[in-house]
Amino acid sequence: MDSWVRFTAQSQGRERIFRAAQYASALIAYSLQRSGASPELVIHIKQLEAHLSLGRKCEYTNQNITPCHISLFNHLSLGMCVNTGECYS
């Protein structure tokens, strides 16, 4: 259990899980479509694949945005302290 927690705590581990689930849903959608399953089921599986893809993109974007937000927040906080003379912790 500890190895699973450590694996999912890392962004690379989460990305691998998202990627595996996304590719598995694409394979399932393809298999269902070829076997003649109901179109509604195939659409739902394709939507799941699209949502997982979006989740991967958001996770990747979050890795790049978070340091920028921290830097911007620190910069703005320091500016508030200098301009007003009051610093908020």
PDB file with one MODEL, atoms N, CA, C and O in Angstrom:
MODEL        1
ATOM      1  N   MET A   1       0.825  -1.192   0.000  1.00  0.00           N
ATOM      2  CA  MET A   1       0.000   0.000   0.000  1.00  0.00           C
ATOM      3  C   MET A   1       0.870   1.255   0.000  1.00  0.00           C
ATOM      4  O   MET A   1       0.542   2.235  -0.670  1.00  0.00           O
ATOM      5  N   ASP A   2       1.971   1.232   0.744  1.00  0.00           N
ATOM      6  CA  ASP A   2       2.851   2.396   0.783  1.00  0.00           C
ATOM      7  C   ASP A   2       3.453   2.691  -0.586  1.00  0.00           C
ATOM      8  O   ASP A   2       3.609   3.853  -0.961  1.00  0.00           O
ATOM      9  N   SER A   3       3.791   1.643  -1.329  1.00  0.00           N
ATOM     10  CA  SER A   3       4.359   1.869  -2.659  1.00  0.00           C
ATOM     11  C   SER A   3       3.328   2.492  -3.587  1.00  0.00           C
ATOM     12  O   SER A   3       3.680   3.318  -4.428  1.00  0.00           O
ATOM     13  N   TRP A   4       2.042   2.107  -3.452  1.00  0.00           N
ATOM     14  CA  TRP A   4       0.982   2.700  -4.266  1.00  0.00           C
ATOM     15  C   TRP A   4       0.810   4.182  -3.923  1.00  0.00           C
ATOM     16  O   TRP A   4       0.662   5.013  -4.819  1.00  0.00           O
ATOM     17  N   VAL A   5       0.829   4.508  -2.653  1.00  0.00           N
ATOM     18  CA  VAL A   5       0.689   5.902  -2.224  1.00  0.00           C
ATOM     19  C   VAL A   5       1.866   6.726  -2.735  1.00  0.00           C
ATOM     20  O   VAL A   5       1.677   7.838  -3.229  1.00  0.00           O
ATOM     21  N   ARG A   6       3.076   6.191  -2.621  1.00  0.00           N
ATOM     22  CA  ARG A   6       4.250   6.915  -3.126  1.00  0.00           C
ATOM     23  C   ARG A   6       4.179   7.090  -4.639  1.00  0.00           C
ATOM     24  O   ARG A   6       4.546   8.142  -5.162  1.00  0.00           O
ATOM     25  N   PHE A   7       3.707   6.060  -5.344  1.00  0.00           N
ATOM     26  CA  PHE A   7       3.609   6.116  -6.804  1.00  0.00           C
ATOM     27  C   PHE A   7       2.597   7.174  -7.237  1.00  0.00           C
ATOM     28  O   PHE A   7       2.880   7.968  -8.135  1.00  0.00           O
ATOM     29  N   THR A   8       1.434   7.193  -6.615  1.00  0.00           N
ATOM     30  CA  THR A   8       0.400   8.152  -7.008  1.00  0.00           C
ATOM     31  C   THR A   8       0.666   9.551  -6.472  1.00  0.00           C
ATOM     32  O   THR A   8       0.051  10.509  -6.940  1.00  0.00           O
ATOM     33  N   ALA A   9       1.554   9.693  -5.518  1.00  0.00           N
ATOM     34  CA  ALA A   9       1.897  11.022  -5.008  1.00  0.00           C
ATOM     35  C   ALA A   9       2.797  11.768  -5.986  1.00  0.00           C
ATOM     36  O   ALA A   9       2.887  12.995  -5.938  1.00  0.00           O
ATOM     37  N   GLN A  10       3.455  11.043  -6.860  1.00  0.00           N
ATOM     38  CA  GLN A  10       4.322  11.674  -7.849  1.00  0.00           C
ATOM     39  C   GLN A  10       3.520  11.998  -9.097  1.00  0.00           C
ATOM     40  O   GLN A  10       2.650  11.225  -9.499  1.00  0.00           O
ATOM     41  N   SER A  11       3.806  13.135  -9.709  1.00  0.00           N
ATOM     42  CA  SER A  11       3.062  13.539 -10.899  1.00  0.00           C
ATOM     43  C   SER A  11       3.294  12.558 -12.053  1.00  0.00           C
ATOM     44  O   SER A  11       2.390  12.322 -12.854  1.00  0.00           O
ATOM     45  N   GLN A  12       4.486  11.994 -12.139  1.00  0.00           N
ATOM     46  CA  GLN A  12       4.767  11.028 -13.197  1.00  0.00           C
ATOM     47  C   GLN A  12       3.920   9.765 -13.009  1.00  0.00           C
ATOM     48  O   GLN A  12       3.456   9.182 -13.989  1.00  0.00           O
ATOM     49  N   GLY A  13       3.719   9.349 -11.783  1.00  0.00           N
ATOM     50  CA  GLY A  13       2.883   8.181 -11.508  1.00  0.00           C
ATOM     51  C   GLY A  13       1.431   8.429 -11.876  1.00  0.00           C
ATOM     52  O   GLY A  13       0.781   7.576 -12.480  1.00  0.00           O
ATOM     53  N   ARG A  14       0.921   9.606 -11.507  1.00  0.00           N
ATOM     54  CA  ARG A  14      -0.464   9.943 -11.859  1.00  0.00           C
ATOM     55  C   ARG A  14      -0.638  10.013 -13.372  1.00  0.00           C
ATOM     56  O   ARG A  14      -1.658   9.576 -13.903  1.00  0.00           O
ATOM     57  N   GLU A  15       0.368  10.567 -14.071  1.00  0.00           N
ATOM     58  CA  GLU A  15       0.288  10.675 -15.521  1.00  0.00           C
ATOM     59  C   GLU A  15       0.265   9.293 -16.162  1.00  0.00           C
ATOM     60  O   GLU A  15      -0.453   9.076 -17.138  1.00  0.00           O
ATOM     61  N   ARG A  16       1.039   8.364 -15.628  1.00  0.00           N
ATOM     62  CA  ARG A  16       1.051   7.003 -16.172  1.00  0.00           C
ATOM     63  C   ARG A  16      -0.293   6.309 -15.961  1.00  0.00           C
ATOM     64  O   ARG A  16      -0.753   5.562 -16.826  1.00  0.00           O
ATOM     65  N   ILE A  17      -0.918   6.554 -14.819  1.00  0.00           N
ATOM     66  CA  ILE A  17      -2.234   5.958 -14.561  1.00  0.00           C
ATOM     67  C   ILE A  17      -3.260   6.536 -15.527  1.00  0.00           C
ATOM     68  O   ILE A  17      -4.038   5.795 -16.128  1.00  0.00           O
ATOM     69  N   PHE A  18      -3.262   7.861 -15.679  1.00  0.00           N
ATOM     70  CA  PHE A  18      -4.172   8.506 -16.631  1.00  0.00           C
ATOM     71  C   PHE A  18      -3.952   7.971 -18.042  1.00  0.00           C
ATOM     72  O   PHE A  18      -4.913   7.667 -18.749  1.00  0.00           O
ATOM     73  N   ARG A  19      -2.687   7.855 -18.453  1.00  0.00           N
ATOM     74  CA  ARG A  19      -2.384   7.395 -19.807  1.00  0.00           C
ATOM     75  C   ARG A  19      -2.857   5.964 -20.015  1.00  0.00           C
ATOM     76  O   ARG A  19      -3.455   5.654 -21.046  1.00  0.00           O
ATOM     77  N   ALA A  20      -2.597   5.092 -19.051  1.00  0.00           N
ATOM     78  CA  ALA A  20      -3.026   3.694 -19.174  1.00  0.00           C
ATOM     79  C   ALA A  20      -4.546   3.602 -19.263  1.00  0.00           C
ATOM     80  O   ALA A  20      -5.072   2.844 -20.077  1.00  0.00           O
ATOM     81  N   ALA A  21      -5.253   4.365 -18.435  1.00  0.00           N
ATOM     82  CA  ALA A  21      -6.715   4.344 -18.468  1.00  0.00           C
ATOM     83  C   ALA A  21      -7.240   4.921 -19.785  1.00  0.00           C
ATOM     84  O   ALA A  21      -8.211   4.410 -20.344  1.00  0.00           O
ATOM     85  N   GLN A  22      -6.599   5.987 -20.282  1.00  0.00           N
ATOM     86  CA  GLN A  22      -7.029   6.584 -21.539  1.00  0.00           C
ATOM     87  C   GLN A  22      -6.849   5.602 -22.693  1.00  0.00           C
ATOM     88  O   GLN A  22      -7.760   5.426 -23.502  1.00  0.00           O
ATOM     89  N   TYR A  23      -5.692   4.964 -22.776  1.00  0.00           N
ATOM     90  CA  TYR A  23      -5.443   4.023 -23.859  1.00  0.00           C
ATOM     91  C   TYR A  23      -6.329   2.784 -23.741  1.00  0.00           C
ATOM     92  O   TYR A  23      -6.762   2.232 -24.753  1.00  0.00           O
ATOM     93  N   ALA A  24      -6.596   2.349 -22.522  1.00  0.00           N
ATOM     94  CA  ALA A  24      -7.485   1.199 -22.323  1.00  0.00           C
ATOM     95  C   ALA A  24      -8.899   1.540 -22.778  1.00  0.00           C
ATOM     96  O   ALA A  24      -9.559   0.714 -23.407  1.00  0.00           O
ATOM     97  N   SER A  25      -9.371   2.746 -22.470  1.00  0.00           N
ATOM     98  CA  SER A  25     -10.718   3.127 -22.900  1.00  0.00           C
ATOM     99  C   SER A  25     -10.787   3.265 -24.418  1.00  0.00           C
ATOM    100  O   SER A  25     -11.818   2.956 -25.016  1.00  0.00           O
ATOM    101  N   ALA A  26      -9.704   3.726 -25.052  1.00  0.00           N
ATOM    102  CA  ALA A  26      -9.682   3.801 -26.521  1.00  0.00           C
ATOM    103  C   ALA A  26      -9.755   2.402 -27.116  1.00  0.00           C
ATOM    104  O   ALA A  26     -10.460   2.179 -28.100  1.00  0.00           O
ATOM    105  N   LEU A  27      -9.033   1.465 -26.525  1.00  0.00           N
ATOM    106  CA  LEU A  27      -9.060   0.084 -27.010  1.00  0.00           C
ATOM    107  C   LEU A  27     -10.438  -0.544 -26.813  1.00  0.00           C
ATOM    108  O   LEU A  27     -10.934  -1.251 -27.691  1.00  0.00           O
ATOM    109  N   ILE A  28     -11.043  -0.290 -25.679  1.00  0.00           N
ATOM    110  CA  ILE A  28     -12.384  -0.827 -25.404  1.00  0.00           C
ATOM    111  C   ILE A  28     -13.402  -0.235 -26.366  1.00  0.00           C
ATOM    112  O   ILE A  28     -14.260  -0.953 -26.878  1.00  0.00           O
ATOM    113  N   ALA A  29     -13.316   1.076 -26.618  1.00  0.00           N
ATOM    114  CA  ALA A  29     -14.245   1.713 -27.554  1.00  0.00           C
ATOM    115  C   ALA A  29     -14.097   1.125 -28.948  1.00  0.00           C
ATOM    116  O   ALA A  29     -15.089   0.861 -29.629  1.00  0.00           O
ATOM    117  N   TYR A  30     -12.864   0.923 -29.366  1.00  0.00           N
ATOM    118  CA  TYR A  30     -12.617   0.333 -30.685  1.00  0.00           C
ATOM    119  C   TYR A  30     -13.175  -1.089 -30.754  1.00  0.00           C
ATOM    120  O   TYR A  30     -13.816  -1.463 -31.735  1.00  0.00           O
ATOM    121  N   SER A  31     -12.926  -1.872 -29.712  1.00  0.00           N
ATOM    122  CA  SER A  31     -13.415  -3.258 -29.688  1.00  0.00           C
ATOM    123  C   SER A  31     -14.937  -3.312 -29.694  1.00  0.00           C
ATOM    124  O   SER A  31     -15.534  -4.125 -30.400  1.00  0.00           O
ATOM    125  N   LEU A  32     -15.558  -2.444 -28.907  1.00  0.00           N
ATOM    126  CA  LEU A  32     -17.025  -2.418 -28.870  1.00  0.00           C
ATOM    127  C   LEU A  32     -17.604  -1.987 -30.203  1.00  0.00           C
ATOM    128  O   LEU A  32     -18.614  -2.531 -30.649  1.00  0.00           O
ATOM    129  N   GLN A  33     -16.983  -1.027 -30.832  1.00  0.00           N
ATOM    130  CA  GLN A  33     -17.471  -0.547 -32.121  1.00  0.00           C
ATOM    131  C   GLN A  33     -17.362  -1.644 -33.177  1.00  0.00           C
ATOM    132  O   GLN A  33     -18.267  -1.820 -33.992  1.00  0.00           O
ATOM    133  N   ARG A  34     -16.248  -2.380 -33.159  1.00  0.00           N
ATOM    134  CA  ARG A  34     -16.056  -3.463 -34.136  1.00  0.00           C
ATOM    135  C   ARG A  34     -17.003  -4.627 -33.893  1.00  0.00           C
ATOM    136  O   ARG A  34     -17.403  -5.311 -34.835  1.00  0.00           O
ATOM    137  N   SER A  35     -17.364  -4.859 -32.631  1.00  0.00           N
ATOM    138  CA  SER A  35     -18.238  -5.991 -32.326  1.00  0.00           C
ATOM    139  C   SER A  35     -19.711  -5.653 -32.485  1.00  0.00           C
ATOM    140  O   SER A  35     -20.565  -6.529 -32.347  1.00  0.00           O
ATOM    141  N   GLY A  36     -20.017  -4.399 -32.772  1.00  0.00           N
ATOM    142  CA  GLY A  36     -21.404  -4.022 -33.020  1.00  0.00           C
ATOM    143  C   GLY A  36     -22.195  -3.694 -31.768  1.00  0.00           C
ATOM    144  O   GLY A  36     -23.406  -3.910 -31.727  1.00  0.00           O
ATOM    145  N   ALA A  37     -21.533  -3.180 -30.756  1.00  0.00           N
ATOM    146  CA  ALA A  37     -22.227  -2.790 -29.521  1.00  0.00           C
ATOM    147  C   ALA A  37     -23.087  -1.555 -29.784  1.00  0.00           C
ATOM    148  O   ALA A  37     -22.984  -0.918 -30.833  1.00  0.00           O
ATOM    149  N   SER A  38     -23.918  -1.240 -28.829  1.00  0.00           N
ATOM    150  CA  SER A  38     -24.819  -0.103 -29.003  1.00  0.00           C
ATOM    151  C   SER A  38     -24.014   1.193 -29.167  1.00  0.00           C
ATOM    152  O   SER A  38     -23.000   1.388 -28.496  1.00  0.00           O
ATOM    153  N   PRO A  39     -24.467   2.068 -30.055  1.00  0.00           N
ATOM    154  CA  PRO A  39     -23.744   3.318 -30.284  1.00  0.00           C
ATOM    155  C   PRO A  39     -23.643   4.194 -29.028  1.00  0.00           C
ATOM    156  O   PRO A  39     -22.665   4.923 -28.859  1.00  0.00           O
ATOM    157  N   GLU A  40     -24.650   4.124 -28.151  1.00  0.00           N
ATOM    158  CA  GLU A  40     -24.618   4.935 -26.928  1.00  0.00           C
ATOM    159  C   GLU A  40     -23.450   4.512 -26.026  1.00  0.00           C
ATOM    160  O   GLU A  40     -22.767   5.354 -25.443  1.00  0.00           O
ATOM    161  N   LEU A  41     -23.235   3.206 -25.924  1.00  0.00           N
ATOM    162  CA  LEU A  41     -22.136   2.698 -25.096  1.00  0.00           C
ATOM    163  C   LEU A  41     -20.792   3.131 -25.663  1.00  0.00           C
ATOM    164  O   LEU A  41     -19.900   3.544 -24.921  1.00  0.00           O
ATOM    165  N   VAL A  42     -20.652   3.034 -26.981  1.00  0.00           N
ATOM    166  CA  VAL A  42     -19.405   3.440 -27.631  1.00  0.00           C
ATOM    167  C   VAL A  42     -19.158   4.933 -27.409  1.00  0.00           C
ATOM    168  O   VAL A  42     -18.026   5.348 -27.162  1.00  0.00           O
ATOM    169  N   ILE A  43     -20.216   5.737 -27.499  1.00  0.00           N
ATOM    170  CA  ILE A  43     -20.089   7.184 -27.280  1.00  0.00           C
ATOM    171  C   ILE A  43     -19.638   7.471 -25.853  1.00  0.00           C
ATOM    172  O   ILE A  43     -18.773   8.319 -25.632  1.00  0.00           O
ATOM    173  N   HIS A  44     -20.221   6.765 -24.881  1.00  0.00           N
ATOM    174  CA  HIS A  44     -19.836   6.967 -23.484  1.00  0.00           C
ATOM    175  C   HIS A  44     -18.365   6.615 -23.243  1.00  0.00           C
ATOM    176  O   HIS A  44     -17.663   7.325 -22.524  1.00  0.00           O
ATOM    177  N   ILE A  45     -17.912   5.532 -23.840  1.00  0.00           N
ATOM    178  CA  ILE A  45     -16.513   5.132 -23.674  1.00  0.00           C
ATOM    179  C   ILE A  45     -15.585   6.139 -24.349  1.00  0.00           C
ATOM    180  O   ILE A  45     -14.517   6.449 -23.822  1.00  0.00           O
ATOM    181  N   LYS A  46     -15.991   6.654 -25.519  1.00  0.00           N
ATOM    182  CA  LYS A  46     -15.175   7.669 -26.194  1.00  0.00           C
ATOM    183  C   LYS A  46     -15.141   8.971 -25.396  1.00  0.00           C
ATOM    184  O   LYS A  46     -14.123   9.662 -25.368  1.00  0.00           O
ATOM    185  N   GLN A  47     -16.254   9.300 -24.749  1.00  0.00           N
ATOM    186  CA  GLN A  47     -16.269  10.482 -23.890  1.00  0.00           C
ATOM    187  C   GLN A  47     -15.343  10.284 -22.691  1.00  0.00           C
ATOM    188  O   GLN A  47     -14.654  11.216 -22.275  1.00  0.00           O
ATOM    189  N   LEU A  48     -15.327   9.079 -22.140  1.00  0.00           N
ATOM    190  CA  LEU A  48     -14.415   8.774 -21.050  1.00  0.00           C
ATOM    191  C   LEU A  48     -12.972   8.967 -21.498  1.00  0.00           C
ATOM    192  O   LEU A  48     -12.163   9.536 -20.766  1.00  0.00           O
ATOM    193  N   GLU A  49     -12.650   8.498 -22.690  1.00  0.00           N
ATOM    194  CA  GLU A  49     -11.300   8.676 -23.231  1.00  0.00           C
ATOM    195  C   GLU A  49     -10.964  10.162 -23.366  1.00  0.00           C
ATOM    196  O   GLU A  49      -9.861  10.583 -23.018  1.00  0.00           O
ATOM    197  N   ALA A  50     -11.906  10.953 -23.868  1.00  0.00           N
ATOM    198  CA  ALA A  50     -11.681  12.392 -24.020  1.00  0.00           C
ATOM    199  C   ALA A  50     -11.484  13.068 -22.667  1.00  0.00           C
ATOM    200  O   ALA A  50     -10.642  13.955 -22.531  1.00  0.00           O
ATOM    201  N   HIS A  51     -12.260  12.651 -21.664  1.00  0.00           N
ATOM    202  CA  HIS A  51     -12.115  13.238 -20.333  1.00  0.00           C
ATOM    203  C   HIS A  51     -10.774  12.868 -19.701  1.00  0.00           C
ATOM    204  O   HIS A  51     -10.148  13.691 -19.034  1.00  0.00           O
ATOM    205  N   LEU A  52     -10.343  11.642 -19.912  1.00  0.00           N
ATOM    206  CA  LEU A  52      -9.039  11.236 -19.391  1.00  0.00           C
ATOM    207  C   LEU A  52      -7.914  12.005 -20.084  1.00  0.00           C
ATOM    208  O   LEU A  52      -6.924  12.373 -19.451  1.00  0.00           O
ATOM    209  N   SER A  53      -8.070  12.241 -21.380  1.00  0.00           N
ATOM    210  CA  SER A  53      -7.089  13.033 -22.109  1.00  0.00           C
ATOM    211  C   SER A  53      -7.028  14.452 -21.550  1.00  0.00           C
ATOM    212  O   SER A  53      -5.947  15.010 -21.360  1.00  0.00           O
ATOM    213  N   LEU A  54      -8.190  15.022 -21.292  1.00  0.00           N
ATOM    214  CA  LEU A  54      -8.235  16.360 -20.708  1.00  0.00           C
ATOM    215  C   LEU A  54      -7.617  16.371 -19.310  1.00  0.00           C
ATOM    216  O   LEU A  54      -6.931  17.323 -18.938  1.00  0.00           O
ATOM    217  N   GLY A  55      -7.861  15.322 -18.546  1.00  0.00           N
ATOM    218  CA  GLY A  55      -7.260  15.222 -17.217  1.00  0.00           C
ATOM    219  C   GLY A  55      -5.745  15.184 -17.279  1.00  0.00           C
ATOM    220  O   GLY A  55      -5.070  15.804 -16.457  1.00  0.00           O
ATOM    221  N   ARG A  56      -5.205  14.455 -18.258  1.00  0.00           N
ATOM    222  CA  ARG A  56      -3.753  14.415 -18.441  1.00  0.00           C
ATOM    223  C   ARG A  56      -3.216  15.789 -18.797  1.00  0.00           C
ATOM    224  O   ARG A  56      -2.180  16.209 -18.282  1.00  0.00           O
ATOM    225  N   LYS A  57      -3.925  16.495 -19.683  1.00  0.00           N
ATOM    226  CA  LYS A  57      -3.472  17.829 -20.076  1.00  0.00           C
ATOM    227  C   LYS A  57      -3.520  18.785 -18.893  1.00  0.00           C
ATOM    228  O   LYS A  57      -2.610  19.593 -18.706  1.00  0.00           O
ATOM    229  N   CYS A  58      -4.566  18.696 -18.105  1.00  0.00           N
ATOM    230  CA  CYS A  58      -4.674  19.569 -16.932  1.00  0.00           C
ATOM    231  C   CYS A  58      -3.577  19.257 -15.921  1.00  0.00           C
ATOM    232  O   CYS A  58      -3.006  20.169 -15.322  1.00  0.00           O
ATOM    233  N   GLU A  59      -3.287  17.996 -15.732  1.00  0.00           N
ATOM    234  CA  GLU A  59      -2.225  17.610 -14.800  1.00  0.00           C
ATOM    235  C   GLU A  59      -0.883  18.146 -15.286  1.00  0.00           C
ATOM    236  O   GLU A  59      -0.091  18.658 -14.496  1.00  0.00           O
ATOM    237  N   TYR A  60      -0.633  18.028 -16.588  1.00  0.00           N
ATOM    238  CA  TYR A  60       0.625  18.525 -17.148  1.00  0.00           C
ATOM    239  C   TYR A  60       0.700  20.049 -17.035  1.00  0.00           C
ATOM    240  O   TYR A  60       1.738  20.598 -16.666  1.00  0.00           O
ATOM    241  N   THR A  61      -0.399  20.724 -17.352  1.00  0.00           N
ATOM    242  CA  THR A  61      -0.442  22.184 -17.273  1.00  0.00           C
ATOM    243  C   THR A  61      -0.276  22.639 -15.834  1.00  0.00           C
ATOM    244  O   THR A  61       0.405  23.632 -15.577  1.00  0.00           O
ATOM    245  N   ASN A  62      -0.882  21.935 -14.894  1.00  0.00           N
ATOM    246  CA  ASN A  62      -0.780  22.298 -13.483  1.00  0.00           C
ATOM    247  C   ASN A  62       0.664  22.236 -12.996  1.00  0.00           C
ATOM    248  O   ASN A  62       1.068  23.033 -12.150  1.00  0.00           O
ATOM    249  N   GLN A  63       1.434  21.304 -13.520  1.00  0.00           N
ATOM    250  CA  GLN A  63       2.845  21.201 -13.129  1.00  0.00           C
ATOM    251  C   GLN A  63       3.601  22.457 -13.531  1.00  0.00           C
ATOM    252  O   GLN A  63       4.507  22.893 -12.821  1.00  0.00           O
ATOM    253  N   ASN A  64       3.235  23.039 -14.661  1.00  0.00           N
ATOM    254  CA  ASN A  64       3.934  24.213 -15.147  1.00  0.00           C
ATOM    255  C   ASN A  64       3.373  25.508 -14.565  1.00  0.00           C
ATOM    256  O   ASN A  64       4.112  26.479 -14.401  1.00  0.00           O
ATOM    257  N   ILE A  65       2.096  25.538 -14.255  1.00  0.00           N
ATOM    258  CA  ILE A  65       1.465  26.760 -13.778  1.00  0.00           C
ATOM    259  C   ILE A  65       1.737  26.996 -12.299  1.00  0.00           C
ATOM    260  O   ILE A  65       1.921  28.144 -11.894  1.00  0.00           O
ATOM    261  N   THR A  66       1.767  25.962 -11.491  1.00  0.00           N
ATOM    262  CA  THR A  66       1.904  26.129 -10.047  1.00  0.00           C
ATOM    263  C   THR A  66       3.125  26.962  -9.661  1.00  0.00           C
ATOM    264  O   THR A  66       2.975  27.884  -8.858  1.00  0.00           O
ATOM    265  N   PRO A  67       4.325  26.694 -10.184  1.00  0.00           N
ATOM    266  CA  PRO A  67       5.454  27.560  -9.820  1.00  0.00           C
ATOM    267  C   PRO A  67       5.245  29.009 -10.259  1.00  0.00           C
ATOM    268  O   PRO A  67       5.677  29.937  -9.574  1.00  0.00           O
ATOM    269  N   CYS A  68       4.577  29.203 -11.408  1.00  0.00           N
ATOM    270  CA  CYS A  68       4.310  30.561 -11.876  1.00  0.00           C
ATOM    271  C   CYS A  68       3.359  31.278 -10.934  1.00  0.00           C
ATOM    272  O   CYS A  68       3.560  32.452 -10.622  1.00  0.00           O
ATOM    273  N   HIS A  69       2.319  30.578 -10.474  1.00  0.00           N
ATOM    274  CA  HIS A  69       1.382  31.185  -9.538  1.00  0.00           C
ATOM    275  C   HIS A  69       2.071  31.539  -8.227  1.00  0.00           C
ATOM    276  O   HIS A  69       1.825  32.608  -7.669  1.00  0.00           O
ATOM    277  N   ILE A  70       2.911  30.673  -7.740  1.00  0.00           N
ATOM    278  CA  ILE A  70       3.620  30.941  -6.485  1.00  0.00           C
ATOM    279  C   ILE A  70       4.518  32.161  -6.652  1.00  0.00           C
ATOM    280  O   ILE A  70       4.554  33.037  -5.788  1.00  0.00           O
ATOM    281  N   SER A  71       5.233  32.213  -7.753  1.00  0.00           N
ATOM    282  CA  SER A  71       6.119  33.341  -8.007  1.00  0.00           C
ATOM    283  C   SER A  71       5.330  34.640  -8.128  1.00  0.00           C
ATOM    284  O   SER A  71       5.716  35.660  -7.557  1.00  0.00           O
ATOM    285  N   LEU A  72       4.227  34.605  -8.867  1.00  0.00           N
ATOM    286  CA  LEU A  72       3.391  35.792  -9.038  1.00  0.00           C
ATOM    287  C   LEU A  72       2.794  36.225  -7.709  1.00  0.00           C
ATOM    288  O   LEU A  72       2.777  37.417  -7.400  1.00  0.00           O
ATOM    289  N   PHE A  73       2.305  35.276  -6.918  1.00  0.00           N
ATOM    290  CA  PHE A  73       1.727  35.608  -5.614  1.00  0.00           C
ATOM    291  C   PHE A  73       2.775  36.249  -4.713  1.00  0.00           C
ATOM    292  O   PHE A  73       2.497  37.243  -4.042  1.00  0.00           O
ATOM    293  N   ASN A  74       3.980  35.681  -4.697  1.00  0.00           N
ATOM    294  CA  ASN A  74       5.051  36.249  -3.877  1.00  0.00           C
ATOM    295  C   ASN A  74       5.407  37.651  -4.339  1.00  0.00           C
ATOM    296  O   ASN A  74       5.636  38.544  -3.524  1.00  0.00           O
ATOM    297  N   HIS A  75       5.453  37.837  -5.649  1.00  0.00           N
ATOM    298  CA  HIS A  75       5.779  39.152  -6.192  1.00  0.00           C
ATOM    299  C   HIS A  75       4.709  40.168  -5.814  1.00  0.00           C
ATOM    300  O   HIS A  75       5.028  41.279  -5.391  1.00  0.00           O
ATOM    301  N   LEU A  76       3.437  39.790  -5.967  1.00  0.00           N
ATOM    302  CA  LEU A  76       2.354  40.706  -5.631  1.00  0.00           C
ATOM    303  C   LEU A  76       2.296  40.974  -4.130  1.00  0.00           C
ATOM    304  O   LEU A  76       2.007  42.100  -3.727  1.00  0.00           O
ATOM    305  N   SER A  77       2.560  39.985  -3.301  1.00  0.00           N
ATOM    306  CA  SER A  77       2.535  40.178  -1.857  1.00  0.00           C
ATOM    307  C   SER A  77       3.616  41.158  -1.432  1.00  0.00           C
ATOM    308  O   SER A  77       3.384  42.027  -0.592  1.00  0.00           O
ATOM    309  N   LEU A  78       4.794  41.012  -2.016  1.00  0.00           N
ATOM    310  CA  LEU A  78       5.872  41.932  -1.670  1.00  0.00           C
ATOM    311  C   LEU A  78       5.527  43.342  -2.117  1.00  0.00           C
ATOM    312  O   LEU A  78       5.830  44.313  -1.425  1.00  0.00           O
ATOM    313  N   GLY A  79       4.892  43.450  -3.277  1.00  0.00           N
ATOM    314  CA  GLY A  79       4.468  44.763  -3.757  1.00  0.00           C
ATOM    315  C   GLY A  79       3.457  45.394  -2.820  1.00  0.00           C
ATOM    316  O   GLY A  79       3.500  46.603  -2.589  1.00  0.00           O
ATOM    317  N   MET A  80       2.547  44.597  -2.276  1.00  0.00           N
ATOM    318  CA  MET A  80       1.547  45.122  -1.336  1.00  0.00           C
ATOM    319  C   MET A  80       2.236  45.626  -0.076  1.00  0.00           C
ATOM    320  O   MET A  80       1.851  46.663   0.464  1.00  0.00           O
ATOM    321  N   CYS A  81       3.240  44.913   0.394  1.00  0.00           N
ATOM    322  CA  CYS A  81       3.942  45.324   1.607  1.00  0.00           C
ATOM    323  C   CYS A  81       4.681  46.637   1.381  1.00  0.00           C
ATOM    324  O   CYS A  81       4.673  47.517   2.242  1.00  0.00           O
ATOM    325  N   VAL A  82       5.310  46.763   0.236  1.00  0.00           N
ATOM    326  CA  VAL A  82       6.098  47.956  -0.046  1.00  0.00           C
ATOM    327  C   VAL A  82       5.189  49.164  -0.240  1.00  0.00           C
ATOM    328  O   VAL A  82       5.470  50.245   0.278  1.00  0.00           O
ATOM    329  N   ASN A  83       4.086  48.980  -0.994  1.00  0.00           N
ATOM    330  CA  ASN A  83       3.211  50.102  -1.324  1.00  0.00           C
ATOM    331  C   ASN A  83       2.388  50.582  -0.133  1.00  0.00           C
ATOM    332  O   ASN A  83       2.211  51.787   0.046  1.00  0.00           O
ATOM    333  N   THR A  84       1.890  49.675   0.670  1.00  0.00           N
ATOM    334  CA  THR A  84       0.989  50.064   1.754  1.00  0.00           C
ATOM    335  C   THR A  84       1.659  50.082   3.102  1.00  0.00           C
ATOM    336  O   THR A  84       1.149  50.707   4.032  1.00  0.00           O
ATOM    337  N   GLY A  85       2.761  49.431   3.232  1.00  0.00           N
ATOM    338  CA  GLY A  85       3.409  49.350   4.524  1.00  0.00           C
ATOM    339  C   GLY A  85       2.807  48.308   5.439  1.00  0.00           C
ATOM    340  O   GLY A  85       3.286  48.121   6.557  1.00  0.00           O
ATOM    341  N   GLU A  86       1.753  47.614   4.984  1.00  0.00           N
ATOM    342  CA  GLU A  86       1.099  46.576   5.782  1.00  0.00           C
ATOM    343  C   GLU A  86       1.310  45.241   5.078  1.00  0.00           C
ATOM    344  O   GLU A  86       1.002  45.103   3.895  1.00  0.00           O
ATOM    345  N   CYS A  87       1.818  44.289   5.785  1.00  0.00           N
ATOM    346  CA  CYS A  87       2.022  42.949   5.227  1.00  0.00           C
ATOM    347  C   CYS A  87       1.060  41.980   5.890  1.00  0.00           C
ATOM    348  O   CYS A  87       0.862  41.995   7.105  1.00  0.00           O
ATOM    349  N   TYR A  88       0.478  41.151   5.067  1.00  0.00           N
ATOM    350  CA  TYR A  88      -0.464  40.147   5.573  1.00  0.00           C
ATOM    351  C   TYR A  88       0.185  38.790   5.477  1.00  0.00           C
ATOM    352  O   TYR A  88       0.752  38.445   4.440  1.00  0.00           O
ATOM    353  N   SER A  89       0.113  38.012   6.541  1.00  0.00           N
ATOM    354  CA  SER A  89       0.711  36.671   6.538  1.00  0.00           C
ATOM    355  C   SER A  89      -0.353  35.653   6.319  1.00  0.00           C
ATOM    356  O   SER A  89      -0.065  34.457   6.281  1.00  0.00           O
TER     357      SER A  89
ENDMDL
END
